[in-house]
């Protein structure tokens, strides 16, 4: 597996794990968790030397990917007879 594919696979796995975690929370706690994750991602990006504007964009994009994964996984669960 080449390095780019491995990195992409790792990113998808991390987003999926965060989405599953958020789905396990009560609805009223989910927005707070999104905010916490956005701050964690921003801090991590800044700590690795990413410029502030790029770190903010990266953090926002990760949040959107996680939100989309929550919707997709939640919809799949509901279609399968589970509650999300």
Secondary structure, 3 states (H helix, E strand, C coil): CCHHHHHHHHHHHHHHHHHHHHHCCCHHHHHHHHHHHHHHHHHHHHHCCCCHHHHHHHHHHHHHHHHHHHHHHHHHHHHCCCCC
